[in-house]
Amino acid sequence: MNSLPVWDLNRRLSRLVLFALALAFVGMQGVFGGALGAALPWEAPLLNVAQSLTGPVALSVSLIALMVAGGTLVFGGELSEFARRSSVAVLAIAFLVFGAGFMNILFAGGGAVVF
């Protein structure tokens, strides 16, 4: 009986799998990608989270967290490793939130903002 070598079977199988995946993606294009510019279902919740993280309350909380975490690191004395790492994590998160909100204020183009 004449059998095919193993490498030839692997090559044929990989071609078959790639062809099936290509057909699946082409078929899914009509279901999911029919209208260009259509909003994806997760865009609205992510936009709400982004607006929450750049709002005035988030800016105030991040400023307070920056001061408290910085004061803890500077004046904390002997901190345990967990407390020090937690303070650094709070400091980094507060800095990121404050930076995003501050850049939004600077480059929003909405004019002067008076607090």
C-alpha positions in Angstrom: 0.0 0.0 0.0 1.3 3.4 -1.0 1.1 5.9 1.9 1.9 9.5 2.0 4.9 10.7 4.1 4.1 12.4 7.4 5.3 15.8 6.3 3.0 15.7 3.3 0.0 14.9 5.6 0.9 17.8 7.9 1.1 20.2 5.0 -2.2 19.1 3.6 -3.9 19.3 7.0 -2.4 22.8 7.6 -3.7 24.0 4.2 -7.1 22.6 5.0 -7.3 24.3 8.4 -6.1 27.6 6.9 -8.7 27.4 4.1 -11.5 26.6 6.6 -10.4 29.6 8.8 -10.4 31.9 5.7 -13.9 30.7 4.8 -15.1 31.3 8.4 -13.7 34.9 8.4 -15.2 35.7 5.0 -18.6 34.4 6.3 -18.3 36.4 9.5 -17.6 39.6 7.6 -21.3 39.8 6.5 -22.5 39.3 10.1 -20.2 41.6 12.0 -18.5 43.9 9.5 -21.4 44.8 7.2 -21.6 48.5 8.0 -18.4 50.4 8.1 -18.2 52.7 11.2 -20.8 50.8 13.1 -20.3 51.0 16.9 -19.1 47.9 18.6 -21.1 46.8 21.6 -18.3 47.4 24.1 -17.5 51.0 22.9 -20.2 52.7 25.0 -19.2 51.2 28.4 -15.5 51.9 27.6 -16.4 55.5 26.7 -18.3 55.9 30.0 -15.2 54.6 31.9 -12.9 56.9 30.1 -15.1 59.9 30.8 -15.4 58.8 34.5 -11.6 58.7 34.8 -11.1 62.1 33.3 -13.8 64.0 35.1 -13.5 66.5 37.9 -14.2 64.0 40.7 -11.4 61.7 39.4 -9.0 64.6 39.2 -9.8 65.6 42.8 -9.4 62.1 44.1 -6.2 61.6 42.2 -4.7 64.8 43.6 -5.6 63.7 47.1 -4.2 60.2 46.5 -1.0 61.7 45.1 -0.5 63.8 48.2 -1.3 61.0 50.7 0.8 58.4 48.9 3.7 60.8 48.5 3.5 61.8 52.1 3.4 58.2 53.2 6.6 57.4 51.2 8.4 60.5 52.4 7.4 60.7 56.0 6.4 57.1 56.6 9.5 56.0 58.3 10.0 52.3 58.4 7.4 50.8 56.1 6.9 47.1 55.4 7.5 45.9 51.9 3.8 45.5 51.3 3.0 49.0 52.5 5.7 50.5 50.4 4.7 48.7 47.3 1.0 49.6 47.9 1.9 53.2 48.2 3.9 53.1 45.0 1.0 51.4 43.2 -1.5 54.1 44.5 1.0 56.8 43.5 1.3 55.4 40.0 -2.4 54.9 39.4 -3.2 58.4 40.8 -0.5 59.9 38.6 -1.9 58.2 35.5 -5.5 59.3 36.2 -4.3 62.9 37.0 -2.2 63.0 33.9 -5.0 61.8 31.7 -7.4 64.4 33.1 -4.8 67.2 33.0 -4.0 66.5 29.4 -7.7 66.4 28.6 -8.0 69.9 30.1 -4.9 71.2 28.3 -5.7 69.9 24.9 -9.5 69.8 24.8 -9.7 73.1 23.0 -12.6 74.2 25.1 -11.0 77.3 26.4 -10.2 78.2 29.9 -11.5 76.1 32.7 -12.0 77.8 36.1 -12.3 75.6 39.1 
